[in-house]
Amino acid sequence: MNEPVSSTRFNNIHPGLTQEEALRILALPVDQLEASSDRYMAAAQLLNFPGRQSEFALLQLLADSDDTQATLLAKRKAVEVLARLGCRDAIKSIGTCLVSDDHYLVENAAWALHQLDCQDHYIIKQMMALLADQRQNRRVLIQSLAGLGLVQAVPEIRSLQDDDAPGVRGAAIAALATLDGSRDRILSLGELLFLPNQMDRQSAIQDVIDAGATELLAEVLRAPVSPVFRMRAVRLLWPQSQPLSNGLSLLETLDSLLLDSPASLQLVHRYAEQQESLFLINELFGTDFSRCYLALQALADEQGDRLWPLLEQRWLEEAHNDYGAHYFFLRLFSMIDSWGDEKGKVEMLCEDAIFNRRPQFAKSRPAAILALLDLQPVRLRSHFAQLLDPEAESNWECRYATWMAVEQMVSTGMSVGTQVLPQFNNFTDPCAFVESKKQSVARLFADF
């Protein structure tokens, strides 16, 4: 629902807006605003200016009786920002939002109260009572109550283990595992990982994480959702410093996640008949990853030189700036080896993607590294020194993917150049996953 409290990646989305101007906008009557979104924008920007002035302005906004949509939207954001600022003085004001007719404001308030570690008994009773209201986002309410460690909410939460909504059902099962150690229903979370609706599948992964269900990690890895969700489960569930867990190898798991082959997933969609290439390419722009992976699987059997005119057209029209399709195009570039005369163009797109540092394209970068490895490893080799250095390359997945490239080149007898060797001796990688991979590659070096 919301960015984590500690996240700063997309905080400053209005870089030209000063604190003084944001405060001025929030103080204006609604009828004097230049645009209806101004209050929302100002409330969001105050996240970048911690302190009493910002907190006071946001609390004043919550107390505003204006019922226009502009103010309502701004209140939703104000509740979130106050929580992310850690403003515990806002707990009572946020608690009053629980009685709002706006279900999104109630949802944000429940989330915020969890972040602020609310221990107000009256507010907690209100949150528990809302579990009986099917109009509310009961999933977020359950997660917040569980996050606050409220054992007194167990009876109400237990009654929701069989709710019709998968997201509510899964959250209840995970919450009970957290609150009273009930794990008799944990394995049923695995069934939710392969539901037709992608949001249900993503929610199920979070439920597995919340329940600490490491025994379901193998099933999570097969769930057809964005690799970001699967990787997050590995990061949060894998036992620290353990090379093996529940029959899985850490390095093999990470390798598989970064290669992200459709063959490693349990897709929930099928084609009844063969589809046209343009239809399949357009499917890569969709929001349901099961459909995207299905299309990717079908396109991988095509001839690259025949497919290129359509791919180039859609890349120039949209894919270069659509972070979902961008990722799947790069995966496709890696899976096809018959590019003919177009191979140089494909290599250039991969190389450009490696160094595209816009935040929304982060998951494309390791995919681009592995694609260029398949297409032209010598071209990738020239970037090893930069990509392996944690001071030059902050994205751990990029460093890991580069060590995968080094490993493949060494194991196939290719020269990786002298620039790789200092990376073994000069430092320990700050990411334990990358350091494990580096040490594995070092042992391979020693064998050759």
C-alpha positions in Angstrom: 0.0 0.0 0.0 2.6 2.6 1.1 6.3 2.9 0.8 8.1 1.7 3.9 8.9 4.3 6.5 12.6 4.0 5.8 12.3 4.4 2.0 13.7 7.5 0.5 13.8 6.5 -3.2 10.8 8.4 -4.4 10.4 11.0 -1.6 11.3 14.2 -3.4 8.9 14.0 -6.3 8.5 17.8 -6.4 12.1 19.0 -6.1 11.3 22.6 -6.8 8.8 22.9 -4.0 10.3 24.5 -0.8 9.1 23.9 2.7 8.0 27.5 2.9 5.8 27.2 -0.2 4.4 23.8 0.9 3.4 25.4 4.2 1.8 28.4 2.4 -0.2 26.1 0.2 -1.6 24.1 3.1 -2.6 27.3 4.8 -4.7 28.5 1.9 -8.5 28.0 1.7 -9.4 25.4 -0.9 -11.1 28.0 -3.1 -7.8 29.9 -3.4 -5.8 26.9 -4.7 -4.4 27.0 -8.2 -5.1 23.3 -8.7 -7.1 20.8 -6.8 -4.0 18.6 -6.3 -2.0 21.4 -4.6 -2.8 20.3 -1.1 -1.8 16.7 -1.8 1.4 17.8 -3.4 2.3 20.1 -0.5 1.5 17.4 2.1 3.7 14.9 0.2 6.6 17.3 -0.1 6.8 17.9 3.7 8.2 14.4 4.1 11.5 16.0 3.0 11.4 18.6 5.8 11.2 16.9 9.1 10.4 19.0 12.2 7.7 20.7 14.2 6.7 23.1 11.5 5.9 20.4 9.0 4.2 18.2 11.6 2.0 21.1 12.8 0.9 21.9 9.3 0.0 18.3 8.6 -1.9 18.0 11.9 -3.8 21.2 11.1 -4.7 19.6 7.8 -6.2 16.6 9.6 -8.2 18.9 11.8 -9.7 20.8 8.7 -13.4 20.3 8.4 -13.4 21.0 4.7 -15.0 17.9 3.0 -13.9 18.6 -0.6 -12.1 15.9 -2.6 -8.9 18.0 -2.7 -8.7 18.1 1.1 -9.7 14.4 1.5 -6.9 13.3 -0.8 -4.4 15.5 1.0 -5.5 14.0 4.4 -4.7 10.5 3.1 -1.2 11.7 2.3 -0.8 13.7 5.5 -1.5 10.6 7.6 1.1 8.6 5.7 3.7 11.4 5.9 3.2 11.9 9.7 3.8 8.2 10.2 6.9 8.2 8.0 8.2 11.3 10.0 7.7 9.2 13.2 5.4 11.8 14.7 3.9 10.1 17.7 2.2 13.3 18.7 -0.1 12.6 15.7 -1.5 9.3 17.1 -4.7 10.7 18.5 -5.4 12.8 15.4 -4.7 9.8 13.1 -7.0 7.7 15.4 -9.9 10.1 14.7 -9.5 9.2 11.0 -10.7 5.6 11.8 -14.3 6.8 11.9 -14.1 8.5 8.5 -16.5 7.6 5.7 -13.5 7.5 3.4 -12.2 3.9 3.5 -8.9 4.9 2.0 -8.3 7.3 4.8 -9.2 4.6 7.3 -6.8 2.2 5.6 -3.9 4.8 5.7 -4.7 5.5 9.3 -4.5 1.9 10.3 -1.2 1.5 8.5 0.1 4.7 10.2 -0.9 3.7 13.7 1.1 0.5 13.2 4.2 2.5 12.1 3.9 4.7 15.1 3.5 1.8 17.5 0.1 3.0 18.8 -0.7 1.7 22.3 -3.8 3.8 22.9 -6.4 1.3 24.1 -9.4 3.2 22.8 -7.9 3.5 19.3 -6.9 -0.2 19.3 -10.5 -1.1 20.2 -11.7 0.9 17.2 -9.3 -0.9 14.9 -10.5 -4.3 16.2 -14.1 -3.3 15.8 -13.5 -2.3 12.1 -12.6 -6.0 11.4 -16.3 -6.7 11.3 -16.9 -4.0 8.6 -16.6 -5.6 5.2 -16.4 -2.1 3.6 -13.0 -1.6 5.1 -9.6 -2.9 4.0 -9.6 -5.7 6.6 -6.3 -7.0 5.3 -4.4 -3.8 6.3 -6.3 -3.8 9.7 -5.2 -7.4 10.4 -1.6 -6.6 9.4 -1.5 -3.5 11.6 -3.0 -5.3 14.6 -0.5 -8.1 14.2 2.3 -5.7 13.7 1.4 -4.1 17.0 1.5 -7.5 18.7 -2.1 -7.2 19.9 -2.8 -10.7 21.2 -6.3 -9.5 22.3 -7.2 -9.3 18.6 -6.7 -13.1 18.1 -10.4 -14.1 18.4 -11.5 -11.6 15.8 -8.6 -12.4 13.5 -9.2 -16.2 13.8 -12.7 -15.8 12.6 -11.3 -14.4 9.3 -9.1 -17.4 8.4 -11.9 -18.6 6.1 -13.0 -15.3 4.7 -14.0 -15.2 1.0 -11.4 -12.7 0.2 -8.0 -14.4 -0.3 -6.1 -11.3 0.9 -8.0 -11.2 4.2 -7.7 -15.0 4.6 -4.0 -15.0 4.0 -3.4 -12.0 6.3 -5.4 -13.7 9.1 -3.4 -16.9 8.8 -0.1 -15.0 8.9 -1.2 -12.8 11.8 -2.1 -15.8 13.9 1.3 -17.4 13.3 2.8 -14.1 14.6 0.5 -13.5 17.5 -0.1 -16.9 19.1 2.1 -19.3 17.1 -0.8 -21.0 15.3 0.8 -22.6 12.2 -1.8 -25.3 11.4 -3.0 -23.4 8.4 0.4 -22.1 7.1 0.7 -24.5 4.2 -2.6 -23.2 2.8 -0.8 -20.0 2.1 1.0 -21.9 -0.7 -2.3 -22.3 -2.6 -2.8 -18.5 -2.7 0.5 -18.0 -4.5 -1.0 -19.3 -7.8 -4.4 -17.6 -7.8 -5.6 -16.0 -11.1 -5.4 -12.5 -9.7 -1.9 -11.0 -9.5 -2.7 -8.8 -6.4 -3.8 -11.9 -4.6 -0.5 -13.7 -5.5 1.6 -10.7 -4.4 -0.4 -10.5 -1.1 0.3 -14.2 -0.5 4.0 -13.6 -0.8 3.8 -10.9 1.9 1.7 -13.3 4.1 4.4 -16.0 3.7 7.0 -13.4 4.8 4.9 -12.1 7.7 4.4 -15.7 8.9 8.1 -16.5 8.6 7.1 -19.5 6.6 10.5 -20.5 5.2 9.0 -23.9 4.3 7.0 -22.2 1.6 10.0 -20.5 0.0 10.3 -23.0 -2.9 6.7 -22.3 -3.8 7.2 -18.6 -3.6 10.0 -18.9 -6.1 7.6 -20.4 -8.6 4.9 -17.7 -8.2 4.4 -15.8 -11.4 4.8 -12.2 -10.1 7.5 -9.6 -10.5 10.9 -11.0 -9.5 11.1 -8.1 -7.0 8.5 -9.8 -4.8 10.3 -13.2 -5.0 13.7 -11.6 -4.3 12.3 -9.8 -1.3 11.0 -13.1 0.2 14.5 -14.6 -0.2 16.1 -11.6 1.5 13.7 -11.6 4.4 13.2 -15.4 4.9 16.6 -16.9 4.2 18.5 -17.9 7.4 21.5 -15.5 7.8 24.8 -17.0 6.7 23.3 -20.3 5.7 24.2 -21.7 2.3 21.2 -24.2 2.4 17.7 -23.9 3.6 14.7 -26.2 3.2 16.4 -28.2 0.5 17.4 -25.0 -1.5 20.8 -23.7 -2.3 21.2 -20.0 -1.7 23.4 -19.3 -4.7 21.4 -21.5 -7.0 18.2 -19.7 -5.8 19.7 -16.3 -6.4 21.1 -17.3 -9.8 17.6 -18.6 -10.8 15.9 -15.5 -9.6 18.2 -13.2 -11.7 17.9 -15.4 -14.8 14.1 -15.4 -14.2 13.2 -17.9 -16.8 9.5 -18.6 -17.4 10.3 -22.3 -17.3 11.1 -21.9 -13.5 7.6 -20.5 -12.8 4.2 -22.1 -12.4 2.2 -19.9 -14.8 -1.6 -19.5 -14.2 -2.5 -18.7 -17.7 -2.4 -20.7 -21.0 -2.9 -20.1 -24.7 -5.6 -22.2 -26.3 -4.0 -21.6 -29.7 -0.8 -20.0 -31.2 -0.8 -16.2 -31.0 0.5 -13.6 -33.5 3.9 -12.0 -32.7 2.5 -8.5 -32.3 -0.1 -9.7 -29.8 2.6 -11.5 -27.8 4.9 -8.4 -27.8 2.0 -6.2 -26.6 1.4 -8.7 -23.8 4.8 -7.7 -22.4 3.3 -4.3 -21.5 0.6 -5.9 -19.3 0.3 -5.6 -15.5 -0.2 -9.4 -14.9 3.2 -11.0 -14.8 1.8 -14.5 -15.5 0.6 -13.3 -18.9 3.9 -11.5 -19.5 5.9 -14.6 -18.8 3.6 -16.7 -20.9 4.1 -14.3 -23.8 7.9 -14.2 -23.2 8.0 -18.0 -23.3 6.2 -18.0 -26.7 8.3 -15.3 -28.2 11.6 -17.1 -27.2 10.8 -19.6 -29.9 10.7 -16.9 -32.6 13.6 -16.0 -35.0 15.2 -12.8 -33.7 15.9 -11.2 -37.1 12.3 -11.8 -38.1 10.9 -10.4 -34.9 13.2 -7.4 -34.7 11.2 -4.9 -36.8 8.2 -5.3 -34.5 10.3 -5.2 -31.4 12.2 -2.1 -32.5 9.0 -0.3 -33.3 7.4 -1.1 -29.9 10.7 -0.2 -28.2 10.8 3.2 -29.8 7.1 3.8 -29.3 6.8 2.8 -25.7 9.0 0.1 -24.2 12.0 2.3 -23.7 10.0 4.2 -21.1 7.7 1.5 -19.7 9.7 -0.1 -16.9 7.7 -3.3 -17.0 8.0 -3.9 -20.7 11.6 -2.7 -20.6 12.5 -5.5 -18.3 10.7 -8.2 -20.4 12.3 -6.9 -23.6 15.7 -7.4 -22.0 14.8 -10.8 -20.9 13.7 -11.6 -24.4 17.0 -10.2 -25.8 18.8 -12.8 -23.7 16.6 -15.7 -24.7 16.9 -15.3 -28.4 20.2 -16.0 -30.2 19.3 -15.6 -33.8 19.5 -11.8 -34.2 21.4 -11.9 -37.5 22.5 -8.4 -38.7 20.4 -6.8 -35.9 22.6 -8.2 -33.1 24.7 -5.1 -32.7 21.6 -3.0 -32.1 20.3 -5.4 -29.5 23.7 -5.4 -27.8 23.7 -1.6 -27.7 20.2 -1.5 -26.1 21.4 -3.9 -23.4 24.6 -1.9 -22.8 22.6 1.3 -22.4 20.2 -0.4 -20.0 23.0 -1.5 -17.8 23.8 2.1 -17.0 20.2 3.4 -16.9 20.1 4.6 -13.3 16.5 5.8 -13.2 15.0 4.2 -10.1 12.1 2.6 -11.8 14.4 0.7 -14.2 16.5 -0.9 -11.4 15.3 -4.4 -12.0 16.2 -4.1 -15.7 19.9 -3.5 -15.0 20.9 -7.0 -13.9 18.7 -8.4 -16.6 20.7 -6.3 -19.1 24.0 -7.5 -17.7 23.0 -11.2 -18.2 21.5 -10.4 -21.7 24.8 -8.8 -22.8 26.6 -11.8 -21.4 24.7 -14.1 -23.7 25.0 -11.8 -26.7 28.5 -10.5 -26.5 30.5 -11.3 -23.3 33.6 -9.5 -24.5 31.6 -6.3 -24.7 30.4 -6.9 -21.1 33.9 -7.7 -19.9 35.0 -4.1 -20.4 32.6 -3.0 -17.7 33.6 -5.6 -15.1 35.8 -3.3 -12.9 33.0 -0.7 -12.5 30.2 -3.2 -12.0 32.0 -5.3 -9.4 33.1 -2.3 -7.3 30.5 -1.6 -4.6 31.7 2.0 -4.4 31.0 2.5 -8.1 27.9 0.2 -8.3 25.5 0.4 -5.4 22.9 -2.0 -6.9 23.8 -5.4 -5.3 21.9 -7.3 -7.9 24.0 -5.8 -10.6 27.2 -6.8 -8.8 25.8 -10.3 -8.2 24.8 -10.6 -11.9 28.3 -9.5 -12.9 29.9 -12.2 -10.8 27.5 -14.7 -12.5 29.0 -13.4 -15.8 32.5 -13.9 -14.5 31.7 -17.4 -13.3 30.2 -18.4 -16.7 33.1 -17.0 -18.6 35.7 -18.7 -16.4 33.8 -22.0 -16.6 33.7 -21.9 -20.4 37.4 -21.0 -20.7 37.0 -17.4 -21.6 39.4 -14.7 -20.4 37.9 -12.3 -17.9 40.9 -9.9 -17.9 43.1 -8.8 -15.1 40.6 -6.2 -13.8 38.6 -8.9 -12.0 41.4 -10.1 -9.8 41.7 -7.0 -7.6 38.0 -7.4 -6.7 38.8 -10.6 -4.8 41.5 -9.1 -2.6 40.8 -5.4 -2.1 37.5 -5.6 -0.2 34.7 -7.7 1.2 31.4 -7.0 -0.6 29.0 -5.2 1.8 26.1 -7.5 0.6 26.4 -11.0 2.1 24.7 -12.5 -1.0 27.3 -10.9 -3.4 30.2 -11.9 -1.1 29.0 -15.5 -1.1 28.9 -15.5 -4.9 32.3 -13.8 -5.1 33.8 -16.5 -2.9 32.2 -19.2 -5.0 33.8 -17.7 -8.1 37.1 -17.3 -6.3 37.1 -21.1 -5.7 36.3 -21.6 -9.4 39.3 -19.4 -10.3 41.5 -21.6 -8.1 40.5 -24.7 -9.9 41.4 -23.4 -13.4 
